[in-house]
Amino acid sequence: MPAPSRPTVRSAITAALAVAFAVALVPQAASAQAAGALAVSHKSPFNCGKTFYANNWTPTHNPSGSIDWQNYGSDAINGETVRATAAGTATFYNAGSTSYGRWVEIRHSDGSRTRYAHLATQVKSPGSSMTVSQGTVIGTVGSTGGSNAPHLHYEQRTSSGAMDTSPTVEGTTVSLGTKKALKSTNGCGGGSPTNPNTPESVCGAGFTVIDQAALTGGRAYLLYNSGNKNNCVVTLKTTNLGTATQVSAFLQPKGESKATDSGKFDYYAGPVKRDAGGQCVVWGGSVGSSTYTSPSEHCG
């Protein structure tokens, strides 16, 4: 029987290098996995079930790769509620009559950012910031700044600020030069119960959100109607939906008595409406033991 062959020095070195190379790749693969885990997915910036065109114009659109959300069929986009497409920190700006007009930038967990421009209203004053979840209301569609007609200008940018010229929304990539009708699933749930009400549906026609505050188990909203100068406060629950639990909403114009709606409700407290034209207001609400009371603000 022949003696077993012995590995040559060269083959031994090759084997050792292969092992070392494989070991070196492990942390790199782990880092790649971690980076992938931070990537965010974006939903449409509109209410659940709403369909609008996402139009990624030709390269002449400024900046190239941005989306103009526009009317779809008979559905007009003007005045529509604008929601965060992913969670992050939102900062509010007003460029006046030029460029973006009223706009919001949201920085996400992976360092990327989204921008929402030409807004008619914003839920916070320019210079303010707030933490948002996917679906948090940040404003309404308008035509402020360098806009010729009501629409929502939308951008997805990398952590370095570079444009993503083929952004993906609702799992659909809208490549440069294409136009796609996308139906929103923002706030639809995904198996978990969701509140079927919105601040606007509770307060009624003409009211838009101008401020909001997070509560444990819900959120309080302040709305304004420019037509009749009324404010409206509603507190929406996000937990124990369909079960009567303690929730409240209140509104107090400066120098006047406080109006409150408080009790055990299935979905929300309110609407609490008061004429507050030219007056500062204190507003807020509660869900269970979690409460919010604003300073005297929104004077006008």
N, C-alpha and C positions, 0 to 999 in steps of 0.2 A: 504494500500500500504506500503510495507516495506520501512524503511528508507534506503537511498543510503549508500552503504558501503564506508568506509573511507580507504585510503591507509595506510598500516602499515608503521612504521618507516623504516623497512628494505627495503620495496619496494621504498620508497621515496629516500633513500640513493642510491639504485641501479640505479634509474633513473637519479639522479644527476651525478653519476660517469659516466654513459653512455654518457651524454651530454658533460661532461668535456673531456672524451676520444675522442669523435668525434671532438670537437674543437681543441684538441691537434694534431689530425691527419691532419688538414687542411694545416698548413705550411709545414708539411712533404711531403704531396702530391704535393703541389706547388713546393717544392724544387726538387722533383723527376721529375716533368714536365720540370722544368728549365734545369735540368741536361740532360734530353732527348733532349731538344731543341738544346743543344750544340753539340750533337753527329754528326759526319760528315759521309757522305757517299762517297765511293771511286769509281772512274771510272778507266778503264784500263789506264796504263801509256803510251799509244801509240796513234797515229793519228786516227781520226775518220774512222771507217770502217775496221781497221786492225784487223786480228784475229791471236792470238798466244796461245800456250798452257801455262796455269798456272799450274805448277807442284809443289805440296806440298809434297815433298819426305817423306819417312819414318822418324821416330824419329832420325835416324843417321845423317840427314842433320843438318848442323850447321849454325845458331841456329835452333833448332827444330821449325817448323811452318813457316819458311820463304818460299817464293815462288821463283822458278826459272822459268822465262818466256823464252820459247824456240820456235824453229821453228815449224810451223804448216803446214803440207803438203809441198807444194813447196815454201812456203813463208819463206825466210831466215830473221832472226831477226838482223843479224849483221849490224850495221850502222843505225838502225832505230832510229828515233827521240823519245826521252823520255820526257814525260810530267808529271807534277804534278797531282797526282790522286785526290787531294783535295787542297783547298786554305790553305795558312799559311805562315810561314817564313822559307825560305830555306837557309841552310848553306852548304858550299862546302868544301870538304876535299880531301886529296890525301894521301893514306896509302902506296904509292909506290908499290913495287913488292909483298907485302904480303897482306893477308886478303882481305878487300874490294877493294883495288886499288883506283881508282878515285870513290868517292861516295858523295851522297847528303843526308842530313836529313832535313825533313820538319816537323815543329811543327805546329799543327793545333789548331783551336779555342777552342776545348775541352781539350787541353793539351796532346792529343795523338800525335803520330809521325809516319812518314813513312821513310823508308830508301831505296835508290836506289844505287846499287853497281856494280863494274866492268865496269864503264863507259869508253868509248873511249875518249869522249870530255865532257867538262862542259862549261856552258855559263858564269861562273864567276871563277876567280882564287881561289885556296884553301885559306880558311880563310875568304872569302867574304860571305856576306849574302844579301838576297833580299826578298821582299814581292812577293808572287806568287798567282795567281788565279788558280782555277782548270783548267788544260789544258796548263798552262804556260810551255814553253820548258825549260828544265834544262840540257839537254845533249844528248848524243847518245850512243847506245848500243855498248859494246866492250867486251874485255876479260882481263882487267887489274887486277893486284893483284893475289890472289890465285884462278885463273880460268883456266879450261882446254880447254874451247871452248867459243865462243861468246854467251852470254846470259845476261839477266837482273836479278840480285838478288834483291828481293823486300821483305820488312818486314813491318808489321803493329804492333806497340807497344802501350801500354797504357801510361798514363801520368806518371806512376812510372817507365816506361822503360821495363816492363814485356812484353814478346812476346804474341801476339794473335796467337795461334797455328791453328786456323781455320778462317783465315781472309775472309772478304766479299768484293768482287770486282764486279762492274757492277750488284749488287743485287744478286750475286751468291756466296754462301759460299764454299770455297775450303778447305775442311776438311783435317786433317792430313792423309797422305797416298793416296790422290786422285790427279787426273790430269784432268783438264777441259779446253776445247777450248773456249776462251772468245773473243767476238767481241767488239771492242772499240766503245763507244759512246762519248768519250772525245772530246769536241770541236764540236760536231755535232749540238749543238744548243738546241733543246727542244722547238721548236716553235718560237724562236727568230732568226732573220736573222744572219748568220755567214759569215765571209769572206771565200770564197772557195779556197783562195790561202794560201800557206805557204811560209816562207822565203826561204826554199830549192827549192820549185817549181819555184819561181821567179828568183833566182840566178842561178839555173841549177845544173846539175850533178857534184858531187865532192865537193860541198860547204856544210859546216856544221856551225851551229850557235855557235859563241864563246862569244857573249855578246849581251845584249839587254837593252832597257830602255823604261819605261812606259810613255805614253803620254795621255793626256785627249782626248779620242776618237781614240786611236790607240797605236801602239808600234813600235819602231825603232829597227832594228836588224843589227848586224855586223856578217858577215860570212867569213870563210876562206877556201881556197882550197889548201891543202898541195901539190897537184900535180903540179900546176903552180904558186904557191906562190901569188895568187891574193886574195885580200879582196873584199867583196861585201856588200853593204848597201841597205836595203830595208825598207820602212815604210809601215806597213799594217794598214788599217783603221778597227775600230770595230764599228763605228757608221756611219750613212748616207751611208750605203752600197748600191751600185748600183746607187748612185747619185754623180755627179761630184762636189767635194768640194776640197778646197785647201789642198795640202799635198806635202811634199818634203822629199828628202833623199840626204845626201852628204857624201863625203869621201875625205880626204886630207892626203896623205903620207907626212911625215916630209920633209920640204924643197921644196915641190912641190905645184902646184896650186890646188885649190879645184875643184872637179867635183861634179856637182849638177843636180838632176832631180827635177824640181819643176813645179807644175801646178794644174789644177783642174782634179782630177782623180776619177774614180768610186770606186776602191778598194785599190790601192797602188801606191807609188812612187818608182822608181828604175826599174831595178837594176843599181846601180852605182858601177862599177868595176874598180879597179886599181891594178897594180903590186906593192906590198909593201913588198917583201921579205927582211927581215933584217931591216925594217924601222918601226918607230913608226907611228901611225896614229891618226888623229882626225876625228871623225865621228859623225853622228847624223841625225836628221830629225825633221819634224813638222807635226802636224795635226791642221789646223786652226791656232789659236794663241798659241797653246801649242807647245813648242820647247824643244829640247834636244841637247846639244853640249858636247861631251866627252872631258876629258883631253887628252893630248898626251899619248897614251898607246899602249898595245899589240905590243911591240917592238921586233919583231923577227919573 
